[in-house]
């Protein structure tokens, strides 16, 4: 029997494996804090918890560790550069994790590739925010194996996102930079995607508690990394379903530098696949932003 969507979200939240530490304390040798975590959800001043979603194997035998986070601040996004306050160890501190943290739970926002003989080795991701330090352990224990490309119950698959009408398709968790752009600070950059989705093959109308009509495919844009603010004309642009799911927005960058944006596609299964790690798509695009020409 499938768990309810609400129960799945609660379990996924509780199972992040995070620990709450005193500010400045190193991320090793701790014991888990009581559940519910002592640091509450509030508008500002709360913590960010890394969230380990699980691991999956690639066709070449290598392994991807899928990671998200939970920002307990409802009105506070934070920028935390890779370093002492945002570190992956060993091998870091920078292993492609976000440096811009949106509010709420963000599912499967990046992956870390490890060799197929990773075995019993472990990584940790530590985030220090508002004086609170949280660490999660990343591993390849058997009971954390996930299938982000196929829901075994409904036979659902992630949406497909392209950055050109006939371009390379991307689906599921992010594995690399999917597209590159250049822009000028203060000038809007046009961003266009083509997104499509096949409905679940089994019990499509009622999958995970949804009833007809099935919720539509949704595209959303956000900043993932970068030195300055990014403003989107629409962070959830409307899809033109008669034109291959085409959707266009613009991004305006406050300052020059190197940025990574995240585009997420959610189907009827919802955020984080309703807590089951399938089926949604996250893709990263890189933008080099130059200063205005004098």
Secondary structure, DSSP 8 states (H G I E B T S, - for coil): ----HHHHHHHHHHTT--EEE-TT--SSS-----SS-SS--BSSS--EEEEEEEEEE-TTS-EEEEEEEEE-BSS--EE--SBTTEEEETT-S-SS--SEE-SEEEEEEEEEEE-TT-TT--EEEEEEETTEEEEEEE---GGGB--TT--TTT-----EEESSTTS--B-SS--SEEEEEEEETTS-EEEEEEEE----SSSTTTGGG--SS----EEEEEEEE-SS-EEES-SS---BGGGTTEEEEEEEESS-EEEEEEEEEE-TT-GGGGGTS-SEEEEEEEEEEE----
